[in-house]
């Protein structure tokens, strides 16, 4: 569904779903990036990395690559920001129980880096519905990666 609203410029609002297959991530992201580049041209690579991580987490950890489950994505682009919600059909998780991937004891672990990257590259990242939904927001012209070097995500 694509909608246009009479706000301070064009607005795009899309809802899509994709199968719980890792191979479906790149084609989906590649198509969505065509729109994202128009919304946040200065932060497009940051948004792309965060989106890929969110989709991988939903497919692998949320849906356990179950072919009967889907990942649902809502994308909204306003003249000054892009927001993305990724929802899986899994049981969720407690974000507070995720170990810090930068802690010395976790450096060798393969877990927790996706969430860390999402928080580093997006202006806002929050988890709802018991960890089943991740909401991410990026403002146009805001270089979150440089800011995160000064203030690393918690």
WOHURA-V753516 format. One record per helix or strand of 3 or more residues. SS is the DSSP state (alpha for helix, beta for strand). FROM is the first residue (numbers start at 0). TO is the last residue. If there is no record, write none. Layout:
BEGIN
ss=[SS:SS]
from=[FROM:FROM]
to=[TO:TO]
END
This chain:
BEGIN
ss=[beta:alpha:alpha:beta:beta:alpha:alpha:alpha:beta:alpha:beta:alpha]
from=[11:23:43:69:80:94:103:112:123:128:132:143]
to=[18:38:61:77:86:96:105:120:127:130:138:149]
END
